Amino acid sequence: MQRRFRKNLQRVFLPIVRSLVSQVSSSILGKRRKKLFGVGVRLISKNSMENERGEKEKAAASSATTASSYTYWVRETTADAVPLPPPKKLSPQHPPSSQPPTLGSVWNGAGTWEEKNLNSWATQRIKELLVSVGSLEFPGGRAEVTEAKCSGDAFLVTVRNKKRANYTFELTIKIKGEWILKEEREVIKCYIDIPEFSFGELDDLQMDVRLSDDKDLLQQDKVRIRQDLKLFLKPIREKLVQFERELIER
C-alpha cells in the first residue's frame, strides 16, 4: 500500500515539480541574459562615444592647423590685396625680350653649325680699303696705291649661337711713284706683294717689293725706293684690321 501510495505521489507531483524547476531556471537565465545584454550595450555605447569624441578632436586640430598655415593665410588675405595684372597672350612674331636673339639664318633657330661664304663681299671690300690708303710722301719722292688685287676665301661660321670669322688671302698692290734720281724726276711703277695670311695673323704681316722698270736704276736707288715703299706696311695693316672687324660684324 505504501509503495503504491508513493508511486501515485510521484506520478502526480513530479511533473509539477519539474515544471516549477523549469520555470525558475528560465527566469534566472533570462535575468542573466538581460544583465549581460545591458552590459554589452553600455560597452558599445561607451566605445561609440569615445570614437565620436576622438573624431571631433581630430577635426578641431586639423581646422586649427589649416587656419594657421601659410596657404590658408594667403587665401584669406589676398581677397583685399592688389589684384594681379591680367595675363597677356604672347605673339610668335614678338618673342620675350629676355630671350637672346638667335644668330645666323632664320632656319637655324637652334644656332647650330652654319657656314656663310663671303668671298664676293670680302674681295671687293679689301680692294676698296687698300686703294683708300692713298699716297705717302718720302724724302725726295712720293707714291700712291692705284690698284689692288686679292685672291682667297672668306667665310663666317655660326656655332652654338656664336659667330667665328676666318679668311685666307694673297695680295698684290700696284704702286705708282715719283722720285728724284740723278737730279731728275723719275716715274716708277712698283708692286707690293703680300704672301698668304689669315685671320689673326696681321701682326706678322710680311711684304715684298718689286720694281717694274729697274734696268736703268742704280743699286743704291733701288734700295732707297724699296725702303720707302715698305712704309706702306703700317697703313695697309690698319686697313686689314678694319676689314677683320667688319667681317665679324656681318
Buried (B, 14 or more C-beta within 10 A) or exposed (E): EEEEEEEEEEEEEEEEEEEEEEEEEEEEEEEEEEEEEEEEEEEEEEEEEEEEEEEEEEEEEEEEEEEEEEEEEEEEEEEEEEEEEEEEEEEEEEEEEEEEEBBBEEEBEEBEEBEBEBBEBBBEBBBEBBBEBEEBEBEEBEBBBEEBBBEBBBBBBBBEBEBEBBBBBEBBBBBBBBBEBEEEEBEBBBBBBBEEBEBEEBEEBEBEBBBEEBEEBEEEBBEBBBEBBEEBBEBBBEBBBEBBEBBEEE
